Amino acid sequence: MGLHERASLWYSALQPSKIDRVIKDHKGKASLKEAMLNVFIASLVLGVALVFATVFGLVIFELIWRVFTLFGGVSDNPTINYMAGLQVEFVAASLGASFAVLEVPLFPIVFLLIQALQYGLARAFGGKGSFAQQVYFMGLVFGAVVTSSILIIIPCAGLLVFVVVAITGQYTNYRIIRKIHSLSANAAAAVTLISLFIALTLYILFWNAVVNVFLALINLIVSYFS
């Protein structure tokens, strides 16, 4: 399956109006191997996009920093201003590059853990579907949502589109859980919401730690050159 055909399948699975048809057509082909391949490819595409986004962000920061230094910067000494900006760029580039590299192996692992949680919850509510089928169809939606997150780099409109895609993805996840595990609407909703709450909590804690580290490093650099 080529990348274009794979991406087309991702975005077909994302659409609530098409997911039942996708499940019907691909249920016999669903496998854990193919699911993880979809997740890995989507993570790799995001990683490459993050590298370009980091470079773009550094260019924008450089322009803003130059304007900032025209109004005094962090010191009256131009050399100190230059070095401070350089170190901030180094920290930002390091964090951006690190996340771009680490998310490629980490996203599939986190995805599997969340799927294991959802599968356990589904079984607890009386679900009868297979883990491989659940992971396969969730992997299709994951591919669409993750690659759509690239749009965040577009101010305002990009973030709005991604929020719509993410919400649609959660509704499609609910449809997948209900269809694969033959659950009632309430049971499928409970599985989806509980797993979403846990995933969001972990996500917020992770990014809170990343932002705090970044701000601490920036404050350290600025205070050193003040």
VEXDREN-220275 format. One line per 8 residues: number of its first residue (from 1); their letters; for each residue x, y, z of N, C-alpha, C. Coordinates in steps of 0.05 Angstrom, whole numbers. Layout:
N
NUM	a	X Y Z X Y Z X Y Z | ...
% end
This chain:
226
1	mglheras	17 -24 0 0 0 0 18 25 0 | 13 43 -20 29 67 -21 20 87 0 | 37 108 4 32 128 24 6 143 18 | 1 150 -7 -23 164 -15 -48 148 -9 | -47 122 -17 -70 104 -12 -74 100 18 | -52 98 33 -54 95 62 -66 119 75 | -57 143 67 -68 168 78 -97 171 71 | -105 163 47 -133 164 39 -150 146 57
9	lwysalqp	-140 123 64 -154 105 82 -156 117 110 | -135 130 119 -135 143 145 -158 163 147 | -160 180 127 -180 202 128 -208 192 121 | -210 169 108 -236 157 104 -246 146 131 | -228 133 146 -235 122 172 -241 144 192 | -230 168 189 -235 190 207 -264 200 205 | -276 197 182 -302 208 177 -324 189 189 | -340 200 207 -361 183 219 -380 171 199
17	skidrvik	-384 185 177 -403 175 156 -391 151 140 | -365 147 143 -352 126 127 -340 104 144 | -338 107 170 -323 88 186 -336 60 186 | -363 59 186 -377 33 185 -370 18 160 | -368 32 137 -361 20 112 -332 11 112 | -314 27 124 -286 20 126 -283 -6 143 | -297 -7 165 -296 -31 183 -306 -55 167 | -327 -52 153 -339 -75 138 -319 -85 117
25	dhkgkasl	-306 -66 102 -288 -73 80 -261 -84 90 | -252 -76 113 -225 -82 122 -224 -100 147 | -247 -108 157 -247 -124 182 -231 -150 179 | -233 -162 156 -219 -187 152 -189 -184 147 | -181 -159 141 -153 -153 135 -138 -141 160 | -154 -135 181 -142 -122 204 -121 -139 218 | -98 -127 223 -77 -141 237 -61 -122 255 | -49 -132 276 -33 -115 293 -9 -104 279
33	keamlnvf	3 -119 262 27 -111 247 20 -87 229 | -2 -89 214 -10 -67 196 -18 -42 212 | -31 -47 236 -38 -24 253 -14 -9 262 | 6 -23 271 30 -9 282 46 4 259 | 44 -8 235 57 5 212 44 32 206 | 18 33 208 4 59 204 12 79 225 | 14 70 250 21 88 272 50 98 269 | 68 80 261 96 87 258 99 107 235
41	iaslvlgv	86 102 212 88 121 189 77 148 196 | 55 149 210 43 175 218 62 190 237 | 74 175 256 93 187 275 118 198 260 | 127 183 240 150 191 225 144 216 209 | 121 217 197 113 241 182 112 266 200 | 101 262 224 99 284 243 127 292 252 | 145 272 256 173 279 264 187 296 244 | 184 289 218 196 305 197 185 333 196
49	alvfatvf	158 335 200 145 361 200 154 378 223 | 159 365 246 168 380 270 196 391 266 | 213 377 251 240 387 245 237 413 229 | 220 413 208 216 437 192 203 459 209 | 184 452 227 171 471 244 191 484 263 | 209 468 273 230 479 292 248 499 277 | 256 492 253 273 510 237 257 536 232 | 232 534 224 215 557 219 212 574 244
57	glvifeli	208 561 267 205 575 292 230 590 300 | 253 578 294 279 591 300 283 616 283 | 275 615 258 277 638 240 260 661 251 | 235 654 259 217 674 270 228 686 295 | 239 668 313 250 678 338 273 697 333 | 290 690 313 313 707 306 304 735 298 | 283 736 283 272 762 274 262 778 298 | 247 764 315 235 778 339 258 786 358
65	wrvftlfg	278 769 361 300 776 379 316 800 370 | 319 802 343 333 826 332 318 851 338 | 292 850 335 275 874 342 277 880 372 | 277 859 388 279 862 417 305 876 425 | 327 868 412 353 880 419 355 909 410 | 339 917 391 339 945 382 328 963 404 | 312 951 422 300 965 445 314 960 471 | 339 950 469 355 946 493 362 918 499
73	gvsdnpti	345 899 492 350 871 497 353 865 527 | 370 846 534 374 839 562 398 853 574 | 413 868 556 437 882 566 443 904 547 | 460 923 556 469 945 539 491 936 521 | 503 913 527 525 902 511 514 885 488 | 519 893 462 509 878 439 518 849 439 | 543 844 448 554 817 448 538 799 467 | 531 810 490 515 795 510 488 789 499
81	nymaglqv	475 809 486 449 805 474 450 782 453 | 472 783 437 475 762 416 478 734 428 | 495 732 449 500 706 462 475 696 476 | 460 714 488 435 706 502 415 695 482 | 412 709 459 394 699 438 403 673 427 | 429 670 424 440 645 413 435 621 432 | 437 626 457 433 604 476 403 597 478 | 385 617 477 357 611 476 350 595 452
89	efvaaslg	361 602 429 357 587 404 367 558 407 | 390 555 420 401 528 424 382 511 441 | 372 523 462 353 508 480 328 500 464 | 317 519 449 292 514 434 297 493 413 | 320 495 399 327 476 378 331 448 389 | 344 447 412 349 421 425 323 408 433 | 304 423 445 279 412 454 262 403 429 | 262 420 409 246 414 385 257 389 371
97	asfavlev	283 388 368 296 365 354 292 339 371 | 295 342 397 292 319 415 264 307 413 | 244 325 413 216 315 411 211 303 384 | 222 315 363 218 304 336 230 276 333 | 252 272 347 265 245 345 251 225 364 | 245 234 389 234 216 409 206 208 403 | 190 226 391 162 219 387 158 196 367 | 178 191 349 175 169 330 173 142 344
105	plfpivfl	191 136 363 187 110 377 167 112 400 | 164 135 412 146 138 436 117 137 429 | 109 150 407 81 151 400 69 123 396 | 82 105 382 71 77 379 68 63 406 | 88 68 424 86 55 451 62 66 467 | 60 93 467 37 105 481 11 97 469 | 10 96 442 -14 87 428 -22 59 437 | -3 41 438 -9 13 446 -19 12 475
113	liqalqyg	-7 28 493 -16 28 521 -45 38 523 | -51 59 508 -78 70 509 -98 50 497 | -89 36 476 -107 15 464 -111 -8 483 | -90 -15 498 -93 -37 518 -113 -28 540 | -111 -3 548 -130 8 568 -158 7 557 | -162 16 532 -189 16 520 -200 -12 517 | -182 -30 509 -191 -58 505 -199 -70 532 | -184 -65 553 -191 -75 579 -217 -64 589
121	larafggk	-222 -38 584 -247 -25 592 -270 -37 576 | -265 -40 550 -286 -52 532 -294 -80 542 | -274 -96 548 -280 -123 558 -295 -122 585 | -288 -103 601 -301 -100 627 -330 -93 624 | -337 -79 602 -364 -71 597 -379 -92 580 | -365 -115 575 -378 -137 560 -371 -138 531 | -350 -124 523 -341 -124 495 -332 -151 486 | -335 -157 460 -328 -184 450 -309 -182 426
129	gsfaqqvy	-300 -159 418 -283 -156 395 -254 -164 401 | -238 -166 379 -210 -174 383 -193 -149 386 | -170 -153 400 -152 -130 404 -140 -121 378 | -133 -140 360 -121 -133 334 -139 -115 317 | -165 -122 317 -184 -107 301 -187 -79 313 | -189 -77 339 -192 -51 352 -168 -33 346 | -144 -44 350 -119 -29 345 -117 -21 316 | -124 -38 298 -122 -32 269 -138 -8 262
137	fmglvfga	-164 -8 269 -181 14 261 -175 40 277 | -167 37 302 -158 60 317 -132 72 305 | -115 54 294 -91 63 281 -96 80 257 | -117 73 242 -125 89 219 -133 118 228 | -149 119 249 -157 146 259 -133 161 270 | -116 146 284 -91 158 295 -75 171 273 | -72 157 250 -57 168 228 -68 194 218 | -95 196 216 -107 220 207 -104 243 227
145	vvtssili	-108 238 252 -107 259 273 -78 269 276 | -59 250 278 -31 258 282 -20 274 259 | -25 266 235 -15 281 212 -29 308 209 | -54 309 218 -69 335 218 -57 355 238 | -44 344 259 -33 362 279 -11 381 267 | -1 374 244 19 391 230 6 418 225 | -20 419 222 -34 445 215 -31 465 237 | -24 457 261 -22 475 284 -2 498 278
153	iipcagll	18 493 261 38 514 255 25 537 240 | 1 533 229 -13 555 215 -29 570 236 | -23 596 240 -36 611 261 -66 611 260 | -79 607 282 -108 609 286 -123 587 270 | -124 590 244 -139 572 227 -130 543 230 | -103 539 231 -92 512 233 -100 499 259 | -99 514 281 -107 503 307 -137 496 307 | -153 514 295 -182 509 295 -188 483 279
161	vfvvvait	-175 480 256 -180 456 240 -172 431 255 | -148 433 269 -139 409 284 -158 402 306 | -169 422 320 -188 417 342 -212 402 331 | -222 411 308 -245 398 295 -238 369 288 | -214 365 277 -205 338 270 -203 320 294 | -191 331 316 -188 316 341 -214 308 353 | -234 326 353 -260 320 364 -274 299 347 | -272 302 321 -283 282 302 -270 255 307
169	gqytnyri	-244 255 312 -230 230 317 -240 216 342 | -246 231 362 -257 219 387 -284 207 382 | -300 220 366 -327 209 360 -324 183 344 | -305 184 325 -300 160 308 -289 137 326 | -273 144 345 -263 123 364 -286 110 378 | -305 127 387 -329 116 400 -344 97 382 | -346 105 356 -360 88 337 -346 61 333 | -319 63 333 -303 38 329 -306 20 353
177	irkihsls	-304 31 377 -307 15 402 -335 1 402 | -355 16 395 -382 5 395 -386 -16 374 | -375 -12 350 -378 -31 328 -362 -56 332 | -336 -53 339 -318 -76 342 -326 -94 366 | -334 -81 388 -340 -96 412 -370 -101 417 | -386 -93 398 -416 -97 400 -426 -87 427 | -418 -62 434 -427 -50 460 -451 -32 456 | -464 -27 477 -486 -7 476 -474 21 474
185	anaaaavt	-491 40 467 -481 68 464 -469 78 490 | -482 73 512 -472 83 538 -445 70 546 | -443 44 541 -418 30 548 -395 39 530 | -400 42 504 -379 52 486 -371 81 493 | -391 97 501 -384 125 509 -367 125 534 | -374 107 553 -358 106 578 -330 98 573 | -326 78 556 -299 68 549 -283 91 536 | -296 105 518 -282 127 503 -275 150 522
193	lislfial	-294 158 539 -289 181 556 -269 176 578 | -270 152 590 -251 145 611 -223 144 600 | -219 131 577 -192 129 566 -183 157 556 | -201 173 546 -194 200 538 -185 217 561 | -199 215 584 -192 230 608 -164 222 617 | -158 197 618 -132 187 627 -110 197 608 | -115 194 582 -95 202 562 -90 232 563 | -111 248 566 -107 277 567 -93 286 592
201	tlyilfwn	-98 273 614 -85 279 639 -55 274 637 | -47 251 626 -19 245 621 -6 264 602 | -21 271 581 -11 290 560 -5 317 572 | -24 327 588 -21 353 601 2 353 621 | 5 332 636 27 330 655 54 330 640 | 55 316 618 80 314 602 88 342 591 | 68 356 578 75 382 567 79 403 588 | 66 400 611 72 419 633 101 416 642
209	avvnvfla	111 391 643 139 387 651 157 399 630 | 151 394 604 168 404 582 169 435 583 | 146 448 585 145 477 586 159 488 610 | 156 476 633 170 485 657 200 483 654 | 210 462 642 239 459 637 248 480 618 | 233 485 597 240 505 577 241 533 590 | 221 540 605 220 567 618 242 570 638 | 248 548 652 270 550 672 297 555 659
217	linlivsy	301 542 636 326 546 621 327 574 610 | 305 584 600 305 611 589 310 632 611 | 297 628 634 302 646 657 331 645 666 | 342 622 666 370 619 674 389 634 655 | 383 632 629 399 645 609 397 676 611 | 372 685 614 367 714 616 379 725 641 | 376 711 664 388 721 689 418 721 688 | 429 702 674 459 701 672 470 725 657
225	fs	455 734 636 465 756 620 455 783 629 | 437 783 650 427 808 660 447 824 676
% end
